[in-house]
Amino acid sequence: MSTHKNLGKKLRLGKAMKNNESVPVWVILRTNGKYKYNLMRRDWRRNDLKV
């Protein structure tokens, strides 16, 4: 993909990268293990982004 993207697409890709992170350890500890993993986690091979 080129480095010259329009701003809207760049922002959407950045948000998708941020949403793809795992749940922080402090959240797992604070919720007593209720939220252990991210249900919305996406793999780059399996799922396409609708950007």
Beta strands, then each sheet from edge to edge (+ up, - down):
end
